[in-house]
């Protein structure tokens, strides 16, 4: 199947007609307007030069009500090892996601141009970061975009065990309270699967996204409604 080459026009090919794996389009730029259009269509930029734009099938998705918090993670949260904040260190989180080594990843797709563009979306109240702190040190977090009733997770990092998971749980619990149930996790990882995310057919994700975009976008800066994450009781048999 041919891959669509983007030009200066703000458009993308229909994602439902694209390949299940690999880019559906290449080229283009990281203008905020293009990024917003891409996410609203279920498309996101990933590695590659020129830019590669993806809409994988299947799609890793978490519904906020299906969040799984294992017993060991709940124990970590009760101990209060990490202080969790939102929208207080956006650029720092992005840079950490780009630079903190991961055992299963060689290099990063988060370029300085991406940091600049997503930081502009953060200024516009659309992109958000969730931070985990140990004292005054940033030890974990994640960032992504929110449109309508959907949150599009982009990347996470941790320099302390469970720090990114604690930040993720705090985010999902807050999204649930706000009535924003759809969390796009993009592609499968065991880390995300352990938290309750599962693979959906692309058509199902795109239909759910279309419905979610009928809701107004909750613009930032965001703040937690309470003092921090309060996970609900894990299902029986939780890890």
C-alpha positions as CSV (number, residue, x, y, z in Angstrom):
1,X,0.0,0.0,0.0
2,X,1.5,3.4,-0.9
3,X,2.4,5.8,1.8
4,X,1.0,9.3,1.5
5,X,3.6,12.1,1.3
6,X,2.5,15.3,3.0
7,X,3.1,18.8,1.7
8,X,2.3,22.3,3.1
9,X,-1.4,21.6,3.1
10,X,-3.0,20.7,6.4
11,X,-4.4,17.3,5.6
12,X,-3.9,13.6,6.2
13,X,-5.2,10.6,4.4
14,X,-8.1,8.7,6.1
15,X,-6.4,6.6,8.8
16,X,-8.9,3.7,8.4
17,X,-7.5,3.1,4.9
18,X,-3.8,3.1,6.0
19,X,-1.5,0.2,6.7
20,X,-2.0,-1.7,10.0
21,X,1.7,-1.2,10.8
22,X,4.1,1.4,9.6
23,X,3.4,5.0,8.7
24,X,0.3,6.1,6.9
25,X,2.0,9.3,5.8
26,X,5.5,10.9,5.8
27,X,6.7,14.4,5.6
28,X,4.9,17.6,6.7
29,X,5.9,19.6,9.8
30,X,5.1,19.9,13.5
31,X,3.0,23.1,13.4
32,X,0.6,23.0,16.3
33,X,-2.3,23.1,13.8
34,X,-1.0,20.0,12.0
35,X,-0.5,18.2,15.3
36,X,-4.0,19.0,16.5
37,X,-5.5,17.8,13.2
38,X,-3.5,14.6,13.4
39,X,-4.6,13.7,16.9
40,X,-8.2,14.5,16.1
41,X,-8.0,11.9,13.4
42,X,-6.3,9.3,15.5
43,X,-2.8,9.9,14.0
44,X,0.4,10.7,15.8
45,X,4.0,11.5,14.7
46,X,6.7,9.0,15.5
47,X,10.3,8.2,14.6
48,X,11.7,9.0,11.2
49,X,13.3,11.7,9.0
50,X,11.2,12.9,7.3
51,X,8.5,12.7,9.9
52,X,6.5,9.5,10.0
53,X,2.8,9.6,10.9
54,X,1.1,6.5,12.4
55,X,-2.3,5.1,13.2
56,X,-1.7,1.5,14.2
57,X,-4.1,-1.4,14.0
58,X,-4.6,-2.6,16.7
59,X,-4.5,0.4,19.0
60,X,-3.5,0.2,22.7
61,X,-6.3,1.9,24.7
62,X,-7.2,2.3,28.3
63,X,-10.7,3.2,29.6
64,X,-10.4,5.1,32.8
65,X,-12.8,2.7,34.6
66,X,-10.7,-0.3,33.6
67,X,-7.5,1.0,35.3
68,X,-5.7,-1.8,37.2
69,X,-3.7,-0.9,40.2
70,X,-1.8,-3.9,41.6
71,X,-1.4,-4.5,45.3
72,X,2.3,-3.7,45.1
73,X,1.7,-0.4,43.4
74,X,-1.1,0.5,45.9
75,X,1.4,-0.2,48.7
76,X,3.9,2.2,47.0
77,X,1.3,4.9,46.7
78,X,0.2,4.5,50.4
79,X,3.8,4.9,51.5
80,X,3.8,8.4,49.9
81,X,7.2,8.0,48.3
82,X,6.4,10.4,45.4
83,X,4.6,13.7,45.3
84,X,2.6,14.0,42.1
85,X,1.8,17.2,40.3
86,X,0.3,18.2,37.0
87,X,1.4,20.9,34.5
88,X,4.3,22.2,36.6
89,X,7.3,21.0,34.5
90,X,6.1,20.2,31.0
91,X,9.3,20.8,29.1
92,X,11.4,19.1,31.7
93,X,9.2,16.0,31.5
94,X,9.5,15.9,27.7
95,X,13.3,16.3,27.8
96,X,13.5,13.5,30.4
97,X,11.4,11.2,28.2
98,X,13.9,11.9,25.4
99,X,17.0,11.4,27.4
100,X,16.4,8.8,30.2
101,X,17.6,5.4,28.9
102,X,15.2,2.6,28.4
103,X,16.3,-1.0,28.3
104,X,14.1,-1.8,25.4
105,X,14.7,1.3,23.3
106,X,17.7,2.5,21.4
107,X,17.6,6.3,21.0
108,X,14.5,8.5,20.9
109,X,12.0,10.0,18.5
110,X,11.5,13.1,20.7
111,X,13.5,15.7,18.8
112,X,14.2,19.3,19.9
113,X,11.6,20.4,17.3
114,X,9.0,18.1,18.9
115,X,9.8,19.6,22.3
116,X,9.3,23.1,20.9
117,X,6.0,22.2,19.2
118,X,4.5,20.3,22.1
119,X,5.6,23.0,24.5
120,X,3.6,25.5,22.4
121,X,0.6,23.2,22.7
122,X,1.1,23.2,26.4
123,X,1.0,27.0,26.4
124,X,-2.3,26.7,24.6
125,X,-3.6,24.5,27.3
126,X,-3.9,21.3,25.2
127,X,-0.8,19.4,26.1
128,X,-0.2,18.3,29.7
129,X,2.4,16.7,31.9
130,X,2.1,14.7,35.1
131,X,5.2,14.8,37.3
132,X,6.4,12.5,40.1
133,X,8.9,14.1,42.5
134,X,11.1,12.8,45.3
135,X,11.8,15.8,47.3
136,X,12.7,18.4,44.8
137,X,13.9,16.0,42.2
138,X,11.8,15.0,39.2
139,X,12.0,11.2,39.1
140,X,9.1,10.2,36.8
141,X,6.3,11.5,34.7
142,X,4.5,11.5,31.4
143,X,3.0,13.9,28.9
144,X,0.3,13.9,26.2
145,X,-2.5,15.9,24.7
146,X,-6.2,16.2,25.6
147,X,-9.0,16.8,23.1
148,X,-12.6,16.4,24.0
149,X,-13.0,13.4,26.3
150,X,-9.8,11.8,25.1
151,X,-6.3,11.9,26.4
152,X,-3.4,10.9,24.1
153,X,-0.5,9.6,26.0
154,X,2.8,10.2,24.3
155,X,5.7,9.1,26.5
156,X,6.7,8.4,30.1
157,X,10.0,8.1,32.0
158,X,11.2,7.0,35.4
159,X,14.4,7.2,37.3
160,X,12.9,5.6,40.4
161,X,10.9,2.3,40.4
162,X,7.1,2.9,40.0
163,X,7.4,6.7,39.7
164,X,5.9,6.8,36.2
165,X,3.2,4.3,37.2
166,X,2.2,6.5,40.2
167,X,2.0,9.5,37.9
168,X,-0.1,7.5,35.3
169,X,-2.5,6.3,38.0
170,X,-2.9,9.9,39.3
171,X,-3.7,11.1,35.8
172,X,-6.2,8.3,35.0
173,X,-8.0,8.7,38.3
174,X,-8.4,12.4,37.6
175,X,-9.6,11.9,34.1
176,X,-12.2,9.5,35.5
177,X,-13.4,12.1,37.9
178,X,-13.7,14.6,35.1
179,X,-15.6,12.2,32.9
180,X,-12.8,11.9,30.3
181,X,-12.7,8.1,29.9
182,X,-10.6,7.5,26.7
183,X,-6.9,7.2,27.1
184,X,-4.9,6.5,23.9
185,X,-1.8,4.5,24.8
186,X,-0.8,4.0,21.1
187,X,1.0,0.7,21.0
188,X,1.3,-2.4,23.2
189,X,3.8,-2.5,26.0
190,X,3.7,-4.9,29.0
191,X,4.0,-1.8,31.3
192,X,0.7,-0.4,29.9
193,X,-1.0,-3.8,29.8
194,X,-0.2,-4.3,33.5
195,X,-2.2,-1.1,34.2
196,X,-5.3,-2.3,32.3
197,X,-4.8,-1.1,28.8
198,X,-5.7,-3.5,26.0
199,X,-5.5,-3.6,22.2
200,X,-8.6,-2.4,20.2
201,X,-9.2,-2.8,16.5
202,X,-8.4,0.6,14.9
203,X,-12.0,1.0,13.7
204,X,-13.2,0.7,17.2
205,X,-10.7,3.3,18.5
206,X,-11.5,5.7,15.7
207,X,-15.3,5.4,16.5
208,X,-14.7,6.0,20.2
209,X,-12.4,9.0,19.4
210,X,-15.1,10.5,17.1
211,X,-17.6,10.3,20.0
212,X,-15.1,11.7,22.5
213,X,-14.4,14.7,20.3
214,X,-18.1,15.8,20.6
215,X,-17.2,16.8,24.2
216,X,-15.6,20.2,24.9
217,X,-11.8,20.2,25.6
218,X,-10.8,20.8,29.2
219,X,-8.0,23.4,28.6
220,X,-5.1,23.8,31.0
221,X,-3.3,24.4,33.1
222,X,-4.8,21.4,34.9
223,X,-4.8,20.9,38.7
224,X,-5.8,17.8,40.6
225,X,-9.1,18.0,42.4
226,X,-7.6,16.5,45.5
227,X,-4.2,16.0,47.2
228,X,-3.1,13.2,44.9
229,X,-3.9,9.8,43.6
230,X,-6.3,7.6,45.6
231,X,-6.6,4.3,43.7
232,X,-9.7,2.3,44.0
233,X,-9.5,-1.2,45.4
234,X,-7.8,-3.5,42.9
235,X,-9.8,-6.4,41.4
236,X,-9.4,-9.7,43.2
237,X,-6.2,-11.4,42.0
238,X,-4.4,-8.1,41.4
239,X,-0.6,-8.5,41.3
